[in-house]
Amino acid sequence: MKILPLAYLGSLEWWREALAPDAVIDVGEHFVKQTARSRCEIATAAGRMMLSANVVKGASIHKKAVKDMRLDYSKRWQHQHAIAIRSAYKSSPYYDYYAHHFAPFFEQEQEFLYDFSRGLVETVCKIEGWRVPAFSEEYIIAKEGDMDLRGHNFLGTREGEEPYYQVFSERMPFEPNCSIIDLLFNEGKGL
């Protein structure tokens, strides 16, 4: 079994792992700040941009399960993400085909990070015609032979990724391992 963390608009590397038939996304694990659990990266005219979904902070943030993390709307992060995504991809070949699928996630408030990110995973799977990965709300204890990827950093660039068209490729180098929306908006379907 492959055990994965939840991811906000996961990177291409995260999706490659999540699509394995034995992949399970563990939302019973403890929340880890500054990871793909609440962050994603997009390619913009200025280079790579990190988008962070704000979660309610507190003394016990590291002791809470991912499924129990509440989203914090005291700052307008949804609006900022929607504008950043629109600015980065509005001239991409497939933005008009897919943007409306993602718009509700930036217009409506979800109480929990889990509901927000799971909805995005299900949306991407529906667009792509993929099977939705399994989710576990109970902490998974890794057994011998399991591939535990919860501690893996799915953010950042990766070597060896096959370049594809990106909106700003004429003036910027290829940005590997961005969010799945980068591939969707630029190339249409496929991984």
Backbone as CSV, one residue per row, in Angstrom:
resi,resn,N_x,N_y,N_z,CA_x,CA_y,CA_z,C_x,C_y,C_z
1,MET,0.840,-1.172,0.000,0.000,0.000,0.000,0.894,1.248,0.000
2,LYS,0.465,2.261,-0.764,1.129,3.562,-0.742,0.294,4.473,0.150
3,ILE,0.922,5.046,1.158,0.227,5.930,2.089,0.663,7.357,1.789
4,LEU,-0.306,8.199,1.441,-0.025,9.574,1.029,-0.675,10.574,1.964
5,PRO,-0.093,11.776,2.052,-0.785,12.853,2.759,-1.841,13.468,1.844
6,LEU,-2.787,14.181,2.422,-3.728,14.963,1.634,-2.951,16.081,0.951
7,ALA,-3.387,16.526,-0.221,-2.698,17.622,-0.910,-3.718,18.604,-1.471
8,TYR,-3.402,19.892,-1.342,-4.215,20.968,-1.921,-3.763,21.118,-3.371
9,LEU,-4.623,20.803,-4.333,-4.286,20.844,-5.765,-2.904,20.233,-6.002
10,GLY,-2.766,18.989,-5.624,-1.495,18.274,-5.617,-0.607,18.477,-6.830
11,SER,0.687,18.316,-6.597,1.691,18.421,-7.654,1.586,17.197,-8.562
12,LEU,2.257,17.251,-9.697,2.251,16.116,-10.617,2.863,14.887,-9.954
13,GLU,3.898,15.093,-9.165,4.505,13.965,-8.454,3.494,13.348,-7.497
14,TRP,2.746,14.148,-6.756,1.728,13.634,-5.826,0.673,12.829,-6.591
15,TRP,0.211,13.362,-7.721,-0.808,12.672,-8.510,-0.308,11.342,-9.059
16,ARG,0.944,11.277,-9.478,1.478,10.003,-9.984,1.408,8.923,-8.913
17,GLU,1.670,9.303,-7.680,1.597,8.351,-6.564,0.141,8.058,-6.190
18,ALA,-0.699,9.090,-6.173,-2.101,8.931,-5.750,-2.910,8.067,-6.703
19,LEU,-2.496,7.986,-7.948,-3.234,7.197,-8.931,-2.876,5.715,-8.918
20,ALA,-1.911,5.326,-8.103,-1.570,3.910,-7.983,-2.772,3.157,-7.409
21,PRO,-3.025,1.956,-7.875,-4.207,1.217,-7.411,-4.246,0.975,-5.901
22,ASP,-3.060,0.923,-5.277,-3.011,0.652,-3.838,-2.796,1.919,-2.994
23,ALA,-2.987,3.104,-3.590,-2.766,4.367,-2.872,-3.924,4.666,-1.918
24,VAL,-3.574,5.153,-0.729,-4.557,5.581,0.262,-4.096,6.929,0.805
25,ILE,-5.011,7.892,0.838,-4.697,9.220,1.373,-5.113,9.237,2.833
26,ASP,-4.132,9.427,3.708,-4.355,9.374,5.157,-4.707,10.762,5.680
27,VAL,-5.970,10.960,6.047,-6.376,12.245,6.624,-6.522,12.139,8.138
28,GLY,-6.154,10.961,8.688,-6.133,10.778,10.131,-4.781,11.124,10.729
29,GLU,-3.788,11.366,9.864,-2.455,11.734,10.349,-2.467,13.144,10.920
30,HIS,-1.454,13.483,11.720,-1.338,14.828,12.272,-0.998,15.823,11.167
31,PHE,-1.578,17.010,11.268,-1.321,18.074,10.293,0.114,18.555,10.430
32,VAL,0.776,18.744,9.298,2.138,19.274,9.264,2.088,20.577,8.474
33,LYS,2.517,21.670,9.113,2.497,22.980,8.464,3.496,23.051,7.316
34,GLN,3.243,23.999,6.410,4.143,24.329,5.313,4.453,23.128,4.417
35,THR,3.424,22.335,4.137,3.574,21.175,3.260,2.458,21.198,2.224
36,ALA,2.466,20.218,1.348,1.446,20.110,0.300,0.045,19.912,0.876
37,ARG,-0.069,19.608,2.162,-1.373,19.435,2.777,-2.215,20.702,2.649
38,SER,-1.562,21.848,2.681,-2.289,23.121,2.571,-1.663,24.072,1.551
39,ARG,-0.743,23.560,0.730,-0.054,24.418,-0.245,0.011,23.764,-1.622
40,CYS,0.053,24.629,-2.624,0.315,24.160,-3.985,1.163,25.220,-4.687
41,GLU,1.717,24.850,-5.838,2.559,25.764,-6.601,2.054,25.851,-8.029
42,ILE,2.000,27.083,-8.538,1.599,27.306,-9.918,2.711,28.066,-10.641
43,ALA,2.703,28.001,-11.966,3.690,28.718,-12.786,3.062,30.032,-13.234
44,THR,3.735,31.146,-12.937,3.234,32.471,-13.291,4.253,33.203,-14.153
45,ALA,3.905,34.409,-14.578,4.812,35.231,-15.386,6.081,35.586,-14.610
46,ALA,6.000,35.570,-13.291,7.153,35.906,-12.452,7.879,34.657,-11.951
47,GLY,7.471,33.494,-12.410,8.068,32.242,-11.944,7.089,31.460,-11.074
48,ARG,7.628,30.580,-10.284,6.827,29.712,-9.424,6.159,30.526,-8.312
49,MET,4.868,30.237,-8.040,4.155,30.920,-6.962,3.521,29.883,-6.042
50,MET,3.731,30.078,-4.745,3.150,29.208,-3.731,1.799,29.784,-3.311
51,LEU,0.776,28.932,-3.283,-0.544,29.308,-2.779,-0.783,28.494,-1.514
52,SER,-1.174,29.178,-0.441,-1.403,28.494,0.834,-2.829,28.688,1.301
53,ALA,-3.506,27.580,1.564,-4.844,27.630,2.153,-4.662,27.887,3.645
54,ASN,-5.268,28.940,4.146,-5.094,29.293,5.553,-5.913,28.371,6.448
55,VAL,-5.253,27.853,7.486,-5.939,27.024,8.467,-5.962,27.759,9.801
56,VAL,-6.949,27.416,10.622,-7.059,28.033,11.943,-5.861,27.589,12.765
57,LYS,-5.150,28.555,13.293,-3.942,28.268,14.056,-4.294,28.104,15.533
58,GLY,-3.404,27.520,16.257,-3.593,27.332,17.686,-2.448,26.537,18.255
59,ALA,-2.418,26.436,19.582,-1.327,25.733,20.254,-1.289,24.255,19.890
60,SER,-2.427,23.676,19.589,-2.483,22.237,19.337,-2.521,21.895,17.850
61,ILE,-2.089,22.799,16.993,-2.173,22.580,15.545,-1.444,21.305,15.125
62,HIS,-0.322,20.976,15.769,0.452,19.790,15.386,-0.161,18.504,15.932
63,LYS,-1.109,18.632,16.850,-1.729,17.447,17.437,-3.058,17.114,16.774
64,LYS,-3.507,17.960,15.862,-4.786,17.742,15.199,-4.609,16.899,13.948
65,ALA,-5.599,16.048,13.717,-5.601,15.256,12.481,-5.924,16.185,11.324
66,VAL,-5.433,15.854,10.161,-5.692,16.651,8.965,-7.199,16.828,8.769
67,LYS,-7.967,15.767,8.993,-9.420,15.827,8.796,-10.107,16.826,9.716
68,ASP,-9.449,17.209,10.807,-10.040,18.139,11.784,-9.546,19.570,11.636
69,MET,-8.695,19.831,10.653,-8.158,21.180,10.455,-9.221,22.068,9.809
70,ARG,-9.534,23.151,10.479,-10.526,24.102,9.966,-9.829,25.155,9.111
71,LEU,-10.517,25.577,8.072,-9.994,26.650,7.225,-10.276,27.989,7.868
72,ASP,-9.357,28.915,7.710,-9.450,30.257,8.293,-9.757,31.254,7.186
73,TYR,-10.889,31.916,7.297,-11.301,32.875,6.270,-11.151,34.325,6.740
74,SER,-10.362,34.556,7.789,-10.164,35.922,8.269,-9.359,36.749,7.263
75,LYS,-8.587,36.066,6.435,-7.894,36.720,5.322,-8.536,36.210,4.038
76,ARG,-8.454,36.935,2.966,-9.147,36.601,1.718,-8.304,35.697,0.819
77,TRP,-7.807,34.606,1.370,-6.930,33.726,0.608,-7.633,33.115,-0.595
78,GLN,-8.909,32.772,-0.480,-9.627,32.183,-1.624,-9.652,33.163,-2.792
79,HIS,-9.977,34.400,-2.488,-10.031,35.435,-3.520,-8.645,35.629,-4.147
80,GLN,-7.617,35.660,-3.315,-6.245,35.829,-3.811,-5.824,34.651,-4.692
81,HIS,-6.213,33.439,-4.299,-5.865,32.261,-5.104,-6.595,32.287,-6.440
82,ALA,-7.871,32.643,-6.413,-8.655,32.713,-7.659,-8.032,33.721,-8.622
83,ILE,-7.630,34.879,-8.122,-7.004,35.909,-8.965,-5.656,35.421,-9.490
84,ALA,-4.852,34.794,-8.630,-3.541,34.297,-9.057,-3.691,33.227,-10.139
85,ILE,-4.635,32.318,-9.961,-4.856,31.250,-10.941,-5.352,31.839,-12.251
86,ARG,-6.288,32.775,-12.168,-6.802,33.418,-13.380,-5.684,34.171,-14.099
87,SER,-4.884,34.925,-13.371,-3.788,35.686,-13.979,-2.761,34.769,-14.629
88,ALA,-2.478,33.653,-13.983,-1.462,32.730,-14.503,-1.950,31.937,-15.711
89,TYR,-3.248,31.613,-15.746,-3.717,30.652,-16.745,-4.807,31.132,-17.697
90,LYS,-5.266,32.360,-17.547,-6.392,32.798,-18.396,-6.075,32.732,-19.892
91,SER,-4.811,32.829,-20.273,-4.467,32.736,-21.694,-3.980,31.337,-22.082
92,SER,-4.106,30.382,-21.167,-3.700,29.009,-21.489,-4.770,28.352,-22.355
93,PRO,-4.391,27.354,-23.139,-5.324,26.752,-24.102,-6.593,26.143,-23.497
94,TYR,-6.526,25.625,-22.267,-7.670,24.900,-21.713,-8.305,25.564,-20.486
95,TYR,-7.882,26.767,-20.172,-8.443,27.455,-19.001,-9.962,27.569,-19.106
96,ASP,-10.455,28.016,-20.240,-11.900,28.205,-20.408,-12.677,26.893,-20.320
97,TYR,-12.039,25.774,-20.633,-12.710,24.474,-20.557,-12.854,23.979,-19.116
98,TYR,-11.878,24.311,-18.268,-11.838,23.702,-16.936,-12.030,24.659,-15.765
99,ALA,-11.842,25.932,-15.953,-11.877,26.879,-14.831,-13.186,26.825,-14.056
100,HIS,-14.298,26.659,-14.761,-15.599,26.655,-14.072,-15.752,25.483,-13.107
101,HIS,-15.003,24.419,-13.308,-15.045,23.283,-12.375,-14.411,23.650,-11.025
102,PHE,-13.442,24.553,-11.056,-12.707,24.917,-9.845,-13.259,26.165,-9.160
103,ALA,-13.996,26.985,-9.886,-14.504,28.251,-9.354,-15.252,28.104,-8.026
104,PRO,-16.137,27.130,-7.861,-16.873,27.032,-6.592,-15.973,26.886,-5.359
105,PHE,-14.816,26.289,-5.528,-13.908,26.110,-4.395,-13.307,27.436,-3.919
106,PHE,-13.356,28.443,-4.770,-12.807,29.746,-4.407,-13.898,30.783,-4.179
107,GLU,-15.143,30.362,-4.317,-16.291,31.254,-4.103,-17.091,30.873,-2.873
108,GLN,-17.050,29.603,-2.482,-17.818,29.118,-1.335,-16.856,28.679,-0.241
109,GLU,-17.285,28.847,0.990,-16.439,28.454,2.117,-16.739,27.018,2.541
110,GLN,-15.693,26.269,2.737,-15.774,24.938,3.333,-15.249,25.072,4.758
111,GLU,-15.807,24.333,5.673,-15.351,24.436,7.057,-13.989,23.782,7.261
112,PHE,-13.787,22.632,6.615,-12.579,21.851,6.866,-11.676,21.756,5.636
113,LEU,-10.365,21.762,5.884,-9.364,21.576,4.829,-9.606,20.259,4.099
114,TYR,-9.963,19.216,4.831,-10.218,17.902,4.239,-11.325,17.963,3.194
115,ASP,-12.435,18.594,3.526,-13.553,18.690,2.579,-13.156,19.492,1.342
116,PHE,-12.438,20.584,1.568,-11.970,21.446,0.488,-11.049,20.670,-0.467
117,SER,-10.023,20.035,0.088,-9.033,19.338,-0.741,-9.588,18.054,-1.351
118,ARG,-10.412,17.340,-0.612,-11.017,16.127,-1.180,-11.916,16.496,-2.359
119,GLY,-12.672,17.596,-2.211,-13.508,18.051,-3.318,-12.686,18.363,-4.555
120,LEU,-11.517,18.961,-4.366,-10.632,19.251,-5.498,-10.086,17.963,-6.118
121,VAL,-9.721,16.996,-5.285,-9.248,15.703,-5.794,-10.350,15.061,-6.625
122,GLU,-11.564,15.043,-6.109,-12.683,14.433,-6.831,-12.982,15.172,-8.134
123,THR,-12.844,16.485,-8.131,-13.071,17.285,-9.344,-12.048,16.940,-10.414
124,VAL,-10.772,16.886,-10.036,-9.723,16.535,-10.999,-9.975,15.131,-11.544
125,CYS,-10.320,14.203,-10.673,-10.572,12.819,-11.120,-11.759,12.759,-12.078
126,LYS,-12.783,13.533,-11.815,-13.945,13.551,-12.704,-13.562,14.107,-14.077
127,ILE,-12.811,15.214,-14.095,-12.364,15.811,-15.353,-11.524,14.818,-16.148
128,GLU,-10.604,14.166,-15.472,-9.652,13.265,-16.127,-10.218,11.871,-16.397
129,GLY,-11.334,11.526,-15.741,-11.862,10.171,-15.884,-11.075,9.154,-15.075
130,TRP,-10.436,9.622,-13.993,-9.636,8.751,-13.134,-10.470,8.224,-11.976
131,ARG,-10.021,7.122,-11.417,-10.598,6.596,-10.188,-10.180,7.512,-9.036
132,VAL,-11.132,7.815,-8.143,-10.812,8.647,-6.976,-10.009,7.781,-6.004
133,PRO,-8.859,8.270,-5.545,-8.067,7.475,-4.594,-8.857,7.211,-3.312
134,ALA,-8.482,6.169,-2.617,-9.102,5.854,-1.326,-8.633,6.862,-0.282
135,PHE,-9.511,7.173,0.655,-9.190,8.057,1.783,-9.385,7.271,3.070
136,SER,-8.534,7.496,4.043,-8.696,6.888,5.360,-8.786,7.993,6.396
137,GLU,-9.881,8.005,7.151,-10.042,9.005,8.210,-9.380,8.553,9.509
138,GLU,-8.958,7.308,9.557,-8.218,6.774,10.704,-6.738,6.763,10.354
139,TYR,-5.901,7.073,11.332,-4.460,7.052,11.104,-4.046,5.652,10.654
140,ILE,-3.252,5.589,9.616,-2.785,4.307,9.085,-1.406,4.012,9.665
141,ILE,-1.279,2.865,10.275,0.024,2.420,10.762,0.667,1.638,9.624
142,ALA,1.792,2.157,9.147,2.481,1.519,8.021,3.020,0.160,8.444
143,LYS,2.814,-0.802,7.571,3.297,-2.155,7.808,4.502,-2.416,6.902
144,GLU,5.188,-3.495,7.164,6.317,-3.867,6.332,5.836,-4.040,4.893
145,GLY,6.548,-3.453,3.967,6.175,-3.520,2.557,5.357,-2.326,2.092
146,ASP,4.792,-1.550,3.026,4.054,-0.339,2.648,5.038,0.763,2.264
147,MET,4.619,1.617,1.362,5.417,2.783,1.007,4.759,3.993,1.676
148,ASP,5.365,4.455,2.760,4.801,5.560,3.531,5.380,6.876,3.013
149,LEU,4.560,7.630,2.285,5.008,8.890,1.679,4.509,10.121,2.439
150,ARG,4.000,9.935,3.649,3.473,11.077,4.412,4.562,12.080,4.770
151,GLY,5.796,11.634,4.906,6.891,12.542,5.226,7.596,13.119,4.009
152,HIS,7.176,12.708,2.824,7.809,13.169,1.587,7.342,14.587,1.244
153,ASN,8.265,15.408,0.775,7.918,16.767,0.356,7.523,16.737,-1.122
154,PHE,6.250,16.907,-1.393,5.756,16.876,-2.773,5.835,18.238,-3.455
155,LEU,6.311,19.260,-2.750,6.452,20.592,-3.341,7.856,20.757,-3.904
156,GLY,8.028,21.717,-4.790,9.340,22.007,-5.345,9.572,21.315,-6.670
157,THR,10.647,21.693,-7.320,10.949,21.176,-8.654,11.525,19.769,-8.568
158,ARG,11.392,19.039,-9.651,11.937,17.688,-9.752,12.688,17.573,-11.073
159,GLU,13.792,16.866,-11.032,14.579,16.630,-12.241,13.934,15.522,-13.061
160,GLY,14.103,15.591,-14.358,13.688,14.504,-15.219,12.241,14.534,-15.668
161,GLU,11.483,15.526,-15.270,10.091,15.592,-15.720,10.055,16.025,-17.175
162,GLU,9.258,15.354,-17.955,9.110,15.670,-19.371,8.475,17.055,-19.519
163,PRO,9.161,18.019,-20.135,8.567,19.353,-20.297,7.315,19.319,-21.171
164,TYR,6.394,20.158,-20.855,5.183,20.351,-21.645,4.982,21.849,-21.813
165,TYR,4.067,22.234,-22.679,3.804,23.651,-22.914,3.297,24.308,-21.636
166,GLN,3.869,25.473,-21.304,3.370,26.324,-20.229,3.171,27.719,-20.801
167,VAL,2.198,28.437,-20.277,1.813,29.743,-20.819,3.010,30.667,-21.012
168,PHE,3.909,30.690,-20.063,5.021,31.638,-20.118,6.320,30.987,-20.606
169,SER,6.225,29.888,-21.327,7.421,29.145,-21.741,8.303,29.907,-22.716
170,GLU,7.746,30.909,-23.396,8.571,31.682,-24.327,9.562,32.587,-23.611
171,ARG,9.242,32.972,-22.375,10.141,33.871,-21.647,10.618,33.329,-20.308
172,MET,10.086,32.169,-19.901,10.470,31.573,-18.619,10.872,30.119,-18.852
173,PRO,11.825,29.601,-18.076,12.160,28.178,-18.215,10.992,27.305,-17.733
174,PHE,10.961,26.074,-18.180,9.932,25.133,-17.756,9.951,24.958,-16.244
175,GLU,8.776,25.000,-15.631,8.618,24.801,-14.184,8.065,23.398,-13.941
176,PRO,8.911,22.450,-13.560,8.420,21.083,-13.342,7.679,20.938,-12.014
177,ASN,6.835,19.926,-11.946,6.156,19.517,-10.721,5.263,20.589,-10.117
178,CYS,4.605,21.356,-10.952,3.620,22.313,-10.442,2.330,21.572,-10.100
179,SER,1.343,22.301,-9.667,0.030,21.744,-9.375,-0.565,21.091,-10.622
180,ILE,-1.428,20.141,-10.411,-2.122,19.462,-11.510,-2.868,20.452,-12.404
181,ILE,-3.303,21.592,-11.853,-4.025,22.554,-12.692,-3.127,23.164,-13.757
182,ASP,-1.822,23.200,-13.514,-0.892,23.704,-14.519,-0.951,22.811,-15.759
183,LEU,-0.914,21.517,-15.553,-0.991,20.575,-16.672,-2.375,20.607,-17.323
184,LEU,-3.423,20.639,-16.524,-4.788,20.676,-17.061,-5.023,21.903,-17.929
185,PHE,-4.684,23.083,-17.399,-4.954,24.322,-18.131,-4.062,24.483,-19.364
186,ASN,-2.848,23.949,-19.319,-1.917,24.103,-20.435,-2.014,23.007,-21.494
187,GLU,-2.254,21.781,-21.074,-2.209,20.656,-21.999,-3.548,19.936,-22.152
188,GLY,-4.506,20.233,-21.314,-5.752,19.465,-21.338,-5.568,18.211,-20.506
189,LYS,-6.242,17.145,-20.871,-6.179,15.914,-20.087,-4.824,15.227,-20.201
190,GLY,-4.509,14.465,-19.172,-3.359,13.585,-19.240,-2.321,13.816,-18.171
191,LEU,-1.664,12.750,-17.822,-0.512,12.793,-16.917,0.597,12.010,-17.579
